[in-house]
Amino acid sequence: MKMTTKLMATSALVFAPLAAGAQDMADEMTIVSWGGAYSASQQAAYHDPYMENTGVTIINDESSAEAVAKLRAMNEAGNVTWDVVDVVASDAIRLCDEGLAMEIDADEQLADGDDGSKASDDFGDLLVSDCFIPQIVYSTTVGYRTDLVGDTPPTDICAIFDTETYPGMRSLEKRPIGNLEWALLCDGVAKEDIYDVLETPEGQDQAFAKLDTVKDSVVWWTAGADTPQLLADGEVIMGSTYNGRLFSLIVEQEQPVEMLWDAQVFDLDGWIIPAGLSEEREARALDFIKFATDTQRLADQAKYIAYGPARASSAPLVSTHATLGIEMAPHMPTDPANATNTFLYNYEWWADYRDDLDAKFQAWLSQ
Amino acid sequence: MAEQVLAADGRPLKTSLNRALRRQKLRALMLIAPLLLFILLSFVMPIADMLFRSVENQIVGETLPRTVVELKDWDATSGAEPDAAVFEALARDLSIAVEEKSHTRLGSRLNYELTGISSLFRKTGRSVDEVGEAAQDALEALSPAWAERSAFGGLLGTARWTADLDAWDGEGTAPAFEARPEMAAALPETTRLYTSFANMVGAEGDNPLTEKQWPIVSHVFAQEIVTAETPDGLDAFGQAVFSDVKAAMAATTLDDPKAIFIDVDEDWGSTDVWRTIQTYSPAYTDGYFLNSIDRLKGADGSEARPENEQVYVTLFIRTMIMSFTITVSCIVLGYPIAWLLANLPARKANLLMILVLLPFWTSLLVRTSAWKVLLQQQGVINDILVWIGLVADDNRLQLINNQTGTIIAMTHILLPFMILPLYSVMKTIPPTYLRAAKSLGATNWTAFWRVYFPQSIPGIGAGSILAFILSIGYYITPEIVGGTKGVFISNRIAYHISTSLNWGLAAALGAILLAIVMLFYYAYDKIVGIDNVKLGG
């Protein structure tokens, strides 16, 4: 009797930590992302190795485009079914403001860089919100049809507004962000003054007046696939879209299109963890994030898609495309040759002015 | 008076009948109960909840309860910022809100009304713990005991609470704070703030006695202790507090929240921010509805928005006109097809029916994207027109990304909704009527117009209602082919739901749209009569 008790007590002592270890993390997780080539690159670079290492089942959900609204609805219903969500930085800021995403301490909860730097230094300025773990740097830039722009191909962003030299349709994103900055830039405002000017009603009028000059020759796009399609069909002679989309149009589909890196607008995409997860799920999500945003993993993703890794320490590790075998570094928005004139999206400023300028932009569009 | 008729069991027949009927009705209700419950839970309640958001505005009062009360008497037209008491209240409210992380949420709510409040709240949230540093320093200078974290807990909390905390094993949430009644009477606001602090720390699984209290607690304590009356039955520590500490605090210069806030951001010194908070402090607001009709809450009543921000009224009108155009196009195109369907021999009619239904079964996105390929300037239709020489190559027709595109694509998509009810009504019109009319000397046209058409009107009615109501709420197709001039109000609703998170405005726009549909339905019932609508038979 005594012996059995003792045995049971010992086995309980031995097995308790094991059992606790297994309970600490959920063995299934739902990761939300954008779908398409982007999700495929994440699957190859992050999900597959992680599932192999840990035996966790990862369920993919392609709802990132509606992530903000869905997370809010889930939060109100008290039933958050997502564990890790891929969002753009401005959405991450909004989610963080609304208390829908969990705050993360970069140095404590993320891996150090391979070069020994702390995570907060390695990501540097790209940690634009307390809840956001950056993954890639992408840019919105302009591509043009080499066969439709005449003998002098455009070299700078203001070609968008130059309908005399480049007659024909152009496509721009159906939102104020990016377009207003380009309009002011091409109206003679210095790059560093743009947001100061855009804060004033006169500055806003100036930007809209500049956009007015091309309003009749613009096709407005809402999905990233629109501009590549319009370019391929010859519907537009130039248009803005994400650099990765242009990369696959030029390199993979070999269309007569060139890229204009001038005044590319940098933006970030990365992970957030929804607020209000159970302890086990939160631990699992954190574990995944730590793995998926380490130096090597971020560099790996660049094998599959032309977006720059968010860690400084990942840049030297970027290698060749997994199937095409070409060097990826020259196709990164962050490559020094491409980044001679770049534009950094001002998150804080847009968080304030987005509602107001969007109303004005919509009113302007419908006039 | 006639004698009462009795049933077989001796009860009055009337009661007996009523009873049987009631039982029958109950049974019928039980039969539909699952469906009723389902509709109630999954349809009526979510819609009601969503509509409620169009007026709901509790977030301001809940996040800034003290400020809202203090701000009530401030005169926005005076041109001067509110007095120190308001800033004092704001410091207290914000200190709690920052810990709850609800201040940024309020910031984005108010940013819908005044640009810049979002970052104002975020920025101020980072500096709000400066209020109270002076008091905290003075307390610690007075006695190191105040640097010890449990000092406030011991002073304000009951002995039972501290004992419970000592016995607490650190699992789950800590025992809820219990204030000493005499302290709650002597130092009411300090107690309230400490309660928030202790319960919030406890909810995170930490022990409030080992955590340093928020600076605002020290700040408010230093203010209150100076005028507080000494309660009876204090221990040595408590007596020291109400004599020495009281005297020391009276001699301390405390932080001035007003100076600190205005130093953080000069916008706190402007009346705009305060006016916005004051205007939106009630729990319910008509602000979203005003916004939906391009107006705003100004200094005195509602006023029109600046012209470069007016968009919704235009969109509502456009949605109505275009939906009407689409419905009419559906009637014009659908009527002959339905007539053919109803009058062709069965074999041919079936083939035609399949042609009508085939697009109906194809995915909406596929159909819309197909229209894109057809209609664009380098698309199939333009290519053909150029090829046959109707249109010059450098002057191709603009058929997409405008209203034309939306009308063409939506007419195609909604056509089956018109054809099917028309067909089922026409099927029931006996061909003998037409023959009879003709044999009585009517021309083809007269026979059709005077005899056939009036009988097909219920089908037109049903089809029109379906097509019109469906098209009013459509958003995918206009989004893809509508460009800038061909989008509907539903595209803005979708934007506010999924991107800007301004659900209140989305709900108000939706409520107006719902009201318009109801109005049309009512008008239709009055003019045509809803009994004249037939979906078949």
Chai-1 contact restraints between the chains, C-beta under 6 A:
chainA,res_idxA,chainB,res_idxB,connection_type,confidence,min_distance_angstrom,max_distance_angstrom,comment,restraint_id
A,E66,B,S498,contact,1.0,0.0,6.0,A-B,restraint_1
A,A69,B,I497,contact,1.0,0.0,6.0,A-B,restraint_2
A,A69,B,S498,contact,1.0,0.0,6.0,A-B,restraint_3
A,D97,B,T104,contact,1.0,0.0,6.0,A-B,restraint_4
A,D97,B,S108,contact,1.0,0.0,6.0,A-B,restraint_5
A,E98,B,R105,contact,1.0,0.0,6.0,A-B,restraint_6
A,G99,B,K101,contact,1.0,0.0,6.0,A-B,restraint_7
A,G99,B,R105,contact,1.0,0.0,6.0,A-B,restraint_8
A,V219,B,N401,contact,1.0,0.0,6.0,A-B,restraint_9
A,W220,B,T484,contact,1.0,0.0,6.0,A-B,restraint_10
A,D233,B,Q378,contact,1.0,0.0,6.0,A-B,restraint_11
A,G234,B,Q378,contact,1.0,0.0,6.0,A-B,restraint_12
A,E235,B,Q376,contact,1.0,0.0,6.0,A-B,restraint_13
A,E235,B,Q377,contact,1.0,0.0,6.0,A-B,restraint_14
A,E235,B,Q378,contact,1.0,0.0,6.0,A-B,restraint_15
A,E348,B,S119,contact,1.0,0.0,6.0,A-B,restraint_16
A,A351,B,S118,contact,1.0,0.0,6.0,A-B,restraint_17
A,D352,B,T115,contact,1.0,0.0,6.0,A-B,restraint_18
A,D352,B,G116,contact,1.0,0.0,6.0,A-B,restraint_19
A,D352,B,S118,contact,1.0,0.0,6.0,A-B,restraint_20
A,D352,B,S119,contact,1.0,0.0,6.0,A-B,restraint_21
A,Y353,B,T115,contact,1.0,0.0,6.0,A-B,restraint_22
A,D355,B,N111,contact,1.0,0.0,6.0,A-B,restraint_23
A,D355,B,Y112,contact,1.0,0.0,6.0,A-B,restraint_24
A,D356,B,T115,contact,1.0,0.0,6.0,A-B,restraint_25
A,A359,B,E309,contact,1.0,0.0,6.0,A-B,restraint_26
A,K360,B,N308,contact,1.0,0.0,6.0,A-B,restraint_27
A,K360,B,E309,contact,1.0,0.0,6.0,A-B,restraint_28
A,Q362,B,V311,contact,1.0,0.0,6.0,A-B,restraint_29
A,A363,B,N308,contact,1.0,0.0,6.0,A-B,restraint_30
A,A363,B,E309,contact,1.0,0.0,6.0,A-B,restraint_31
A,A363,B,Q310,contact,1.0,0.0,6.0,A-B,restraint_32
A,A363,B,V311,contact,1.0,0.0,6.0,A-B,restraint_33
A,L365,B,T484,contact,1.0,0.0,6.0,A-B,restraint_34
A,S366,B,V311,contact,1.0,0.0,6.0,A-B,restraint_35
A,S366,B,T314,contact,1.0,0.0,6.0,A-B,restraint_36
